Amino acid sequence: MLRYVVRRLAFAVLVLWLVSTAVFALLRISPVPVERVIGGPRATTETLDQIRHNLGLDQPVPVQYWAFLRRLLRGDLGYSYVNSTPVTELIGDRLPTTVWLVLGAAVIWFVGGVLLGVLSATRVRSRVDRAVTVFVLVGLSTPPFVMALVLLDVFSTRLGEMGFRFFEAGPPLQEHFLQRMILPWIGLAFLMVAAYTRLTRGAMLDVLGEDYIRTARAGGLTERRVVYGHGLRSALTPVVTQFGIDIGVLMGSTIVTEKVFGLQGVGQLVYQSIVTGDTPVVIGVTLLVAFFVVLANVLVDVAYSLLDPRVRLV
């Protein structure tokens, strides 16, 4: 397994290099000149030329690319064009909020989706199966921002007028953690629960039709052990694969949920940076998301051998 992990890490480094190269290329072809963003619309030609010189943009492209890679290797993502703050500092201040948002929602959607998927797969064509199917259709058809607004309206506005306080946008996150995070967790997880329920149900139905499942039942094993001890472990392989991808991607794409619930996370930072044309921050978040996606895929590959005994990492 060690050799496999080393190869996967080497491949992860290659992927991150390709992503950073693509990001550098996109920066070069950006329709908004960097010097114009920093200098403003009234900057003179001399000022713009000085900004380009200070940033090294008047150097040949290979020289700029090498300087870009050297900064990345040192963990230097540059400075914000808007307030001259290091990008790593801006992301570091916002990242804990987004991490808690994604991880809390991940627990809800993974556990809820797997349990509902197994329940539906083991009771095919029953009323329970039909009810779960309706829930999946509703969940997949409801945009995340709609669910977030509904939760905010019901639990903050309407119930708040009746004296029940489930959510308040004002209190600091550190002092009122659960009160601030429960509704964002549910809003972010609702769509994902429906998707994971459908994915788990399909995987379970495929696995429960395998020969080794019939052999286990014929051997006298209890249905609970057959379903959870043998069937679910194999069925979780595609679910865990999708889970790893979703965790990584959501680290930089929780803009709607953070915007609705007033959370100052990475999603809000990306939104503000796109509006103001703060390219270094957008690039920094892009590289961060790529890192999380690559790391999650490595961990998922290693988890395969633990979930399915038939998988051997060589």
Secondary structure, DSSP 8 states (H G I E B T S, - for coil): -HHHHHHHHHHHHHHHHHHHHHHHHHHHT-SS-HHHHHH-TT--HHHHHHHHHHHTTTS-HHHHHHHHHHHHHTT---B-TTT--BHHHHHHHHHHHHHHHHHHHHHHHHHHHHHHHHHHHTTTTSHHHHHHHHHHHHHHHS-HHHHHHHHHIIIIIIHHHTT--S--SSS-TTTSHHHHHHHHHHHHHHHHHHHHHHHHHHHHHHHHTSHHHHHHHHTT--HHIIIIIIIHHHHHHHHHHHHHHHHHHHTT--HHHHHHHT--SHHHHHHHHHHHT-HHHHHHHHHHHHHHHHHHHHHHHHHHHHH-TT----
